[in-house]
Amino acid sequence: MAAAGPPQVGIPVTKAALDSKIGANAQTLKKSTVALADLAEWGAAYTAEQLVDAFGFTLEEANLFKSALGEVASVVEAVDALSFLSQTWGA
């Protein structure tokens, strides 16, 4: 006999619903990571000053944008290193 889980309030939780939720969210994580990596690759071609001139950023916005893109590699590395969550997105 299976152990009783915590009491459920509202919509009952099922294995199928849990599998679906983790899979959908893991796929979103992976797709978002790929999209960020693509944006970082594109952004590498520009300096902050070029973003100001070409796209109308303020210098502060451009520096923030470049700094944010600088963090993407570590996010990609972390997501690529996932052992168990990656199995739920269909890797």
The first five atom37 places (N, CA, C, CB, O) and aatype in JSON, in Angstrom:
{
  "aatype": [12, 0, 0, 0, 7, 14, 14, 5, 19, 7, 9, 14, 19, 16, 11, 0, 0, 10, 3, 15, 11, 9, 7, 0, 2, 0, 5, 16, 10, 11, 11, 15, 16, 19, 0, 10, 0, 3, 10, 0, 6, 17, 7, 0, 0, 18, 16, 0, 6, 5, 10, 19, 3, 0, 13, 7, 13, 16, 10, 6, 6, 0, 2, 10, 13, 11, 15, 0, 10, 7, 6, 19, 0, 15, 19, 19, 6, 0, 19, 3, 0, 10, 15, 13, 10, 15, 5, 16, 17, 7, 0],
  "atom_mask": [
    [1, 1, 1, 1, 1],
    [1, 1, 1, 1, 1],
    [1, 1, 1, 1, 1],
    [1, 1, 1, 1, 1],
    [1, 1, 1, 0, 1],
    [1, 1, 1, 1, 1],
    [1, 1, 1, 1, 1],
    [1, 1, 1, 1, 1],
    [1, 1, 1, 1, 1],
    [1, 1, 1, 0, 1],
    [1, 1, 1, 1, 1],
    [1, 1, 1, 1, 1],
    [1, 1, 1, 1, 1],
    [1, 1, 1, 1, 1],
    [1, 1, 1, 1, 1],
    [1, 1, 1, 1, 1],
    [1, 1, 1, 1, 1],
    [1, 1, 1, 1, 1],
    [1, 1, 1, 1, 1],
    [1, 1, 1, 1, 1],
    [1, 1, 1, 1, 1],
    [1, 1, 1, 1, 1],
    [1, 1, 1, 0, 1],
    [1, 1, 1, 1, 1],
    [1, 1, 1, 1, 1],
    [1, 1, 1, 1, 1],
    [1, 1, 1, 1, 1],
    [1, 1, 1, 1, 1],
    [1, 1, 1, 1, 1],
    [1, 1, 1, 1, 1],
    [1, 1, 1, 1, 1],
    [1, 1, 1, 1, 1],
    [1, 1, 1, 1, 1],
    [1, 1, 1, 1, 1],
    [1, 1, 1, 1, 1],
    [1, 1, 1, 1, 1],
    [1, 1, 1, 1, 1],
    [1, 1, 1, 1, 1],
    [1, 1, 1, 1, 1],
    [1, 1, 1, 1, 1],
    [1, 1, 1, 1, 1],
    [1, 1, 1, 1, 1],
    [1, 1, 1, 0, 1],
    [1, 1, 1, 1, 1],
    [1, 1, 1, 1, 1],
    [1, 1, 1, 1, 1],
    [1, 1, 1, 1, 1],
    [1, 1, 1, 1, 1],
    [1, 1, 1, 1, 1],
    [1, 1, 1, 1, 1],
    [1, 1, 1, 1, 1],
    [1, 1, 1, 1, 1],
    [1, 1, 1, 1, 1],
    [1, 1, 1, 1, 1],
    [1, 1, 1, 1, 1],
    [1, 1, 1, 0, 1],
    [1, 1, 1, 1, 1],
    [1, 1, 1, 1, 1],
    [1, 1, 1, 1, 1],
    [1, 1, 1, 1, 1],
    [1, 1, 1, 1, 1],
    [1, 1, 1, 1, 1],
    [1, 1, 1, 1, 1],
    [1, 1, 1, 1, 1],
    [1, 1, 1, 1, 1],
    [1, 1, 1, 1, 1],
    [1, 1, 1, 1, 1],
    [1, 1, 1, 1, 1],
    [1, 1, 1, 1, 1],
    [1, 1, 1, 0, 1],
    [1, 1, 1, 1, 1],
    [1, 1, 1, 1, 1],
    [1, 1, 1, 1, 1],
    [1, 1, 1, 1, 1],
    [1, 1, 1, 1, 1],
    [1, 1, 1, 1, 1],
    [1, 1, 1, 1, 1],
    [1, 1, 1, 1, 1],
    [1, 1, 1, 1, 1],
    [1, 1, 1, 1, 1],
    [1, 1, 1, 1, 1],
    [1, 1, 1, 1, 1],
    [1, 1, 1, 1, 1],
    [1, 1, 1, 1, 1],
    [1, 1, 1, 1, 1],
    [1, 1, 1, 1, 1],
    [1, 1, 1, 1, 1],
    [1, 1, 1, 1, 1],
    [1, 1, 1, 1, 1],
    [1, 1, 1, 0, 1],
    [1, 1, 1, 1, 1]
  ],
  "atom_positions": [
    [[0.83, -1.17, 0.0], [0.0, 0.0, 0.0], [0.89, 1.25, 0.0], [-0.95, -0.01, 1.21], [1.84, 1.34, 0.78]],
    [[0.57, 2.2, -0.87], [1.34, 3.43, -0.98], [1.1, 4.32, 0.23], [0.99, 4.18, -2.27], [0.0, 4.36, 0.79]],
    [[2.13, 5.02, 0.61], [2.01, 5.95, 1.74], [1.1, 7.11, 1.36], [3.4, 6.47, 2.18], [1.13, 7.57, 0.22]],
    [[0.32, 7.55, 2.29], [-0.56, 8.68, 2.04], [0.27, 9.96, 1.94], [-1.62, 8.81, 3.16], [1.18, 10.19, 2.73]],
    [[-0.05, 10.76, 0.96], [0.65, 12.03, 0.78], [0.01, 13.11, 1.62], [0.0, 0.0, 0.0], [-0.93, 12.86, 2.37]],
    [[0.51, 14.31, 1.49], [-0.07, 15.42, 2.24], [-1.5, 15.68, 1.76], [0.79, 16.69, 2.09], [-1.84, 15.37, 0.61]],
    [[-2.33, 16.22, 2.61], [-3.7, 16.5, 2.19], [-3.71, 17.47, 1.02], [-4.53, 17.07, 3.37], [-2.88, 18.38, 0.95]],
    [[-4.64, 17.27, 0.11], [-4.72, 18.12, -1.07], [-5.9, 19.08, -0.93], [-4.87, 17.26, -2.36], [-6.98, 18.72, -0.48]],
    [[-5.64, 20.29, -1.32], [-6.66, 21.32, -1.28], [-6.84, 21.81, -2.71], [-6.28, 22.5, -0.31], [-5.87, 22.1, -3.4]],
    [[-8.08, 21.89, -3.15], [-8.33, 22.38, -4.5], [-8.24, 21.25, -5.51], [0.0, 0.0, 0.0], [-8.81, 20.18, -5.3]],
    [[-7.53, 21.49, -6.61], [-7.42, 20.51, -7.69], [-6.53, 19.36, -7.24], [-6.87, 21.16, -8.98], [-5.41, 19.59, -6.77]],
    [[-7.0, 18.13, -7.39], [-6.17, 16.99, -6.99], [-4.88, 16.92, -7.82], [-6.96, 15.67, -7.14], [-4.88, 17.22, -9.01]],
    [[-3.8, 16.53, -7.18], [-2.51, 16.38, -7.85], [-2.37, 14.93, -8.26], [-1.32, 16.83, -6.92], [-2.59, 14.01, -7.47]],
    [[-2.0, 14.72, -9.53], [-1.82, 13.37, -10.05], [-0.41, 13.23, -10.59], [-2.86, 13.04, -11.15], [0.27, 14.22, -10.82]],
    [[0.01, 11.99, -10.79], [1.33, 11.73, -11.38], [1.42, 12.37, -12.76], [1.6, 10.21, -11.49], [2.42, 13.0, -13.09]],
    [[0.37, 12.21, -13.56], [0.37, 12.78, -14.91], [0.52, 14.3, -14.87], [-0.93, 12.39, -15.65], [1.24, 14.88, -15.67]],
    [[-0.17, 14.95, -13.93], [-0.08, 16.4, -13.82], [1.33, 16.82, -13.39], [-1.13, 16.93, -12.83], [1.88, 17.8, -13.91]],
    [[1.9, 16.09, -12.44], [3.26, 16.41, -11.99], [4.28, 16.19, -13.1], [3.63, 15.55, -10.78], [5.16, 17.03, -13.3]],
    [[4.16, 15.08, -13.84], [5.05, 14.82, -14.96], [4.94, 15.93, -16.01], [4.74, 13.45, -15.6], [5.95, 16.4, -16.54]],
    [[3.72, 16.34, -16.29], [3.49, 17.38, -17.28], [4.08, 18.71, -16.83], [2.0, 17.54, -17.54], [4.72, 19.4, -17.63]],
    [[3.88, 19.06, -15.57], [4.4, 20.34, -15.06], [5.92, 20.39, -15.09], [3.91, 20.57, -13.65], [6.5, 21.37, -15.54]],
    [[6.57, 19.33, -14.61], [8.04, 19.38, -14.58], [8.59, 19.36, -16.0], [8.61, 18.19, -13.77], [9.57, 20.05, -16.29]],
    [[7.98, 18.59, -16.89], [8.45, 18.55, -18.27], [8.29, 19.88, -18.97], [0.0, 0.0, 0.0], [9.21, 20.35, -19.64]],
    [[7.12, 20.49, -18.82], [6.86, 21.78, -19.49], [7.79, 22.86, -18.95], [5.39, 22.19, -19.3], [8.33, 23.66, -19.72]],
    [[7.96, 22.9, -17.64], [8.83, 23.93, -17.06], [10.29, 23.69, -17.39], [8.64, 23.99, -15.56], [11.03, 24.65, -17.61]],
    [[10.72, 22.45, -17.42], [12.1, 22.14, -17.79], [12.36, 22.5, -19.26], [12.4, 20.64, -17.55], [13.42, 23.03, -19.59]],
    [[11.39, 22.22, -20.13], [11.53, 22.59, -21.54], [11.62, 24.11, -21.7], [10.36, 22.05, -22.37], [12.41, 24.61, -22.5]],
    [[10.82, 24.83, -20.94], [10.87, 26.29, -20.98], [12.23, 26.8, -20.52], [9.76, 26.89, -20.11], [12.79, 27.72, -21.12]],
    [[12.76, 26.19, -19.46], [14.1, 26.56, -18.98], [15.13, 26.35, -20.08], [14.48, 25.73, -17.73], [15.95, 27.23, -20.34]],
    [[15.11, 25.2, -20.73], [16.08, 24.89, -21.77], [15.93, 25.84, -22.96], [15.92, 23.42, -22.24], [16.93, 26.36, -23.47]],
    [[14.7, 26.06, -23.41], [14.47, 26.96, -24.55], [14.9, 28.39, -24.22], [12.99, 26.94, -24.96], [15.47, 29.07, -25.07]],
    [[14.62, 28.83, -23.01], [15.02, 30.17, -22.59], [16.53, 30.3, -22.54], [14.42, 30.52, -21.23], [17.08, 31.34, -22.9]],
    [[17.19, 29.26, -22.1], [18.65, 29.26, -22.04], [19.25, 29.35, -23.43], [19.16, 28.0, -21.33], [20.21, 30.1, -23.66]],
    [[18.69, 28.6, -24.37], [19.16, 28.66, -25.76], [18.93, 30.05, -26.33], [18.43, 27.6, -26.63], [19.8, 30.6, -27.01]],
    [[17.77, 30.64, -26.06], [17.47, 31.99, -26.56], [18.42, 33.02, -25.97], [16.01, 32.37, -26.24], [18.88, 33.92, -26.67]],
    [[18.72, 32.9, -24.68], [19.68, 33.81, -24.06], [21.07, 33.65, -24.65], [19.73, 33.58, -22.55], [21.77, 34.63, -24.87]],
    [[21.47, 32.41, -24.92], [22.79, 32.17, -25.53], [22.86, 32.8, -26.91], [23.08, 30.66, -25.61], [23.88, 33.38, -27.29]],
    [[21.78, 32.68, -27.68], [21.73, 33.31, -29.01], [21.86, 34.83, -28.89], [20.42, 32.93, -29.74], [22.59, 35.46, -29.66]],
    [[21.15, 35.41, -27.93], [21.2, 36.85, -27.74], [22.6, 37.29, -27.29], [20.15, 37.29, -26.7], [23.1, 38.32, -27.74]],
    [[23.22, 36.51, -26.42], [24.57, 36.84, -25.97], [25.57, 36.77, -27.12], [25.01, 35.89, -24.84], [26.47, 37.61, -27.22]],
    [[25.4, 35.79, -27.98], [26.29, 35.67, -29.15], [26.12, 36.89, -30.05], [26.0, 34.36, -29.94], [27.1, 37.46, -30.54]],
    [[24.87, 37.29, -30.28], [24.6, 38.47, -31.1], [25.2, 39.71, -30.44], [23.08, 38.64, -31.31], [25.86, 40.52, -31.09]],
    [[24.96, 39.86, -29.14], [25.39, 41.04, -28.42], [26.9, 41.18, -28.3], [0.0, 0.0, 0.0], [27.41, 42.28, -28.08]],
    [[27.61, 40.07, -28.45], [29.07, 40.12, -28.35], [29.69, 40.97, -29.45], [29.64, 38.71, -28.41], [30.82, 41.44, -29.31]],
    [[28.96, 41.18, -30.52], [29.48, 41.96, -31.64], [29.43, 43.46, -31.39], [28.7, 41.62, -32.89], [29.98, 44.24, -32.17]],
    [[28.78, 43.89, -30.32], [28.57, 45.31, -30.05], [29.22, 45.75, -28.75], [27.09, 45.62, -30.02], [29.22, 45.01, -27.76]],
    [[29.77, 46.93, -28.75], [30.19, 47.57, -27.51], [28.98, 48.31, -26.95], [31.43, 48.56, -27.74], [27.97, 48.48, -27.63]],
    [[29.09, 48.74, -25.72], [28.0, 49.53, -25.13], [27.78, 50.81, -25.94], [28.32, 49.87, -23.65], [26.64, 51.21, -26.16]],
    [[28.85, 51.43, -26.36], [28.73, 52.66, -27.14], [28.01, 52.42, -28.47], [30.12, 53.26, -27.4], [27.21, 53.25, -28.91]],
    [[28.28, 51.28, -29.1], [27.6, 50.96, -30.35], [26.11, 50.71, -30.13], [28.24, 49.73, -31.0], [25.29, 51.04, -30.99]],
    [[25.76, 50.13, -28.98], [24.34, 49.94, -28.66], [23.64, 51.29, -28.49], [24.18, 49.09, -27.38], [22.48, 51.45, -28.87]],
    [[24.36, 52.24, -27.93], [23.81, 53.59, -27.78], [23.55, 54.19, -29.16], [24.76, 54.5, -26.97], [22.46, 54.69, -29.43]],
    [[24.56, 54.13, -30.02], [24.45, 54.75, -31.34], [23.46, 54.04, -32.25], [25.81, 54.77, -31.99], [22.69, 54.69, -32.96]],
    [[23.47, 52.72, -32.24], [22.67, 51.96, -33.2], [21.22, 51.73, -32.76], [23.31, 50.63, -33.45], [20.33, 51.63, -33.6]],
    [[20.99, 51.66, -31.45], [19.66, 51.25, -30.99], [19.0, 52.23, -30.04], [19.76, 49.92, -30.33], [17.86, 52.02, -29.63]],
    [[19.69, 53.29, -29.68], [19.08, 54.3, -28.83], [19.11, 54.01, -27.35], [0.0, 0.0, 0.0], [18.38, 54.65, -26.58]],
    [[19.93, 53.06, -26.92], [20.11, 52.82, -25.48], [20.75, 54.06, -24.86], [20.98, 51.55, -25.22], [21.47, 54.8, -25.54]],
    [[20.49, 54.29, -23.59], [21.34, 55.22, -22.85], [22.61, 54.44, -22.54], [20.63, 55.79, -21.53], [22.62, 53.21, -22.63]],
    [[23.67, 55.13, -22.17], [24.9, 54.42, -21.84], [24.69, 53.52, -20.64], [26.05, 55.42, -21.57], [25.22, 52.41, -20.59]],
    [[23.92, 53.97, -19.66], [23.63, 53.15, -18.48], [22.87, 51.88, -18.88], [22.81, 53.96, -17.45], [23.19, 50.79, -18.4]],
    [[21.87, 52.01, -19.76], [21.12, 50.85, -20.23], [22.01, 49.89, -21.01], [19.94, 51.29, -21.1], [21.93, 48.67, -20.84]],
    [[22.86, 50.45, -21.86], [23.75, 49.62, -22.66], [24.73, 48.84, -21.79], [24.51, 50.48, -23.67], [25.01, 47.67, -22.05]],
    [[25.26, 49.5, -20.78], [26.17, 48.81, -19.86], [25.46, 47.72, -19.08], [26.81, 49.82, -18.9], [26.02, 46.65, -18.85]],
    [[24.24, 47.98, -18.66], [23.45, 46.96, -17.98], [23.18, 45.78, -18.9], [22.12, 47.56, -17.47], [23.31, 44.62, -18.5]],
    [[22.8, 46.07, -20.15], [22.54, 45.04, -21.15], [23.78, 44.17, -21.37], [22.09, 45.67, -22.48], [23.69, 42.94, -21.37]],
    [[24.92, 44.81, -21.55], [26.16, 44.07, -21.77], [26.53, 43.25, -20.53], [27.31, 45.03, -22.13], [27.0, 42.12, -20.65]],
    [[26.33, 43.82, -19.35], [26.62, 43.09, -18.11], [25.71, 41.88, -17.97], [26.47, 44.01, -16.9], [26.15, 40.8, -17.57]],
    [[24.44, 42.06, -18.28], [23.49, 40.95, -18.21], [23.89, 39.84, -19.19], [22.06, 41.43, -18.52], [23.85, 38.66, -18.84]],
    [[24.28, 40.22, -20.39], [24.72, 39.21, -21.36], [25.98, 38.51, -20.88], [24.98, 39.87, -22.73], [26.22, 37.35, -21.23]],
    [[26.79, 39.19, -20.1], [28.0, 38.58, -19.55], [27.7, 37.45, -18.57], [0.0, 0.0, 0.0], [28.56, 36.6, -18.34]],
    [[26.52, 37.43, -18.0], [26.14, 36.37, -17.06], [25.56, 35.14, -17.77], [25.12, 36.9, -16.07], [25.42, 34.08, -17.15]],
    [[25.24, 35.27, -19.03], [24.56, 34.19, -19.74], [25.41, 32.92, -19.82], [24.19, 34.64, -21.15], [24.87, 31.82, -19.67]],
    [[26.69, 33.04, -20.04], [27.55, 31.85, -20.17], [27.47, 30.97, -18.93], [29.0, 32.26, -20.41], [27.44, 29.74, -19.04]],
    [[27.44, 31.58, -17.75], [27.36, 30.77, -16.53], [25.99, 30.11, -16.39], [27.65, 31.64, -15.3], [25.89, 29.01, -15.85]],
    [[24.95, 30.76, -16.88], [23.62, 30.15, -16.86], [23.59, 28.95, -17.81], [22.53, 31.19, -17.27], [23.09, 27.89, -17.45]],
    [[24.13, 29.13, -19.0], [24.18, 28.04, -19.98], [24.97, 26.86, -19.42], [24.81, 28.52, -21.31], [24.56, 25.71, -19.54]],
    [[26.1, 27.16, -18.81], [26.94, 26.11, -18.23], [26.19, 25.35, -17.14], [28.23, 26.71, -17.66], [26.26, 24.12, -17.07]],
    [[25.48, 26.06, -16.3], [24.72, 25.41, -15.22], [23.6, 24.54, -15.77], [24.14, 26.47, -14.26], [23.41, 23.42, -15.32]],
    [[22.87, 25.05, -16.74], [21.77, 24.28, -17.31], [22.3, 23.07, -18.06], [20.92, 25.17, -18.25], [21.73, 21.99, -17.97]],
    [[23.39, 23.24, -18.8], [23.97, 22.11, -19.53], [24.49, 21.02, -18.6], [25.1, 22.6, -20.42], [24.59, 19.86, -19.0]],
    [[24.82, 21.38, -17.36], [25.37, 20.41, -16.41], [24.29, 19.65, -15.64], [26.27, 21.12, -15.43], [24.61, 18.76, -14.86]],
    [[23.03, 20.0, -15.85], [21.95, 19.32, -15.11], [21.87, 17.87, -15.51], [20.61, 20.01, -15.35], [21.85, 17.55, -16.7]],
    [[21.81, 17.0, -14.52], [21.75, 15.56, -14.79], [20.33, 15.02, -14.79], [22.57, 14.82, -13.76], [19.98, 14.2, -15.65]],
    [[19.52, 15.46, -13.87], [18.21, 14.88, -13.7], [17.11, 15.72, -14.34], [17.92, 14.69, -12.25], [16.22, 15.19, -15.0]],
    [[17.17, 17.02, -14.14], [16.15, 17.88, -14.74], [16.18, 17.79, -16.26], [16.36, 19.32, -14.3], [15.13, 17.85, -16.9]],
    [[17.37, 17.63, -16.83], [17.47, 17.53, -18.29], [16.72, 16.31, -18.83], [18.94, 17.46, -18.71], [16.28, 16.32, -19.98]],
    [[16.58, 15.28, -18.03], [15.84, 14.11, -18.47], [14.35, 14.38, -18.6], [16.07, 12.97, -17.52], [13.64, 13.65, -19.29]],
    [[13.88, 15.44, -17.95], [12.45, 15.74, -18.02], [12.1, 16.66, -19.18], [12.0, 16.37, -16.73], [10.92, 16.81, -19.5]],
    [[13.09, 17.29, -19.81], [12.78, 18.14, -20.96], [12.98, 17.41, -22.28], [13.65, 19.4, -20.94], [12.81, 17.98, -23.35]],
    [[13.35, 16.13, -22.19], [13.48, 15.34, -23.4], [14.88, 15.36, -23.98], [0.0, 0.0, 0.0], [15.06, 15.08, -25.16]],
    [[15.89, 15.69, -23.17], [17.28, 15.75, -23.65], [17.79, 14.36, -23.99], [18.2, 16.4, -22.61], [18.93, 14.21, -24.42]]
  ]
}
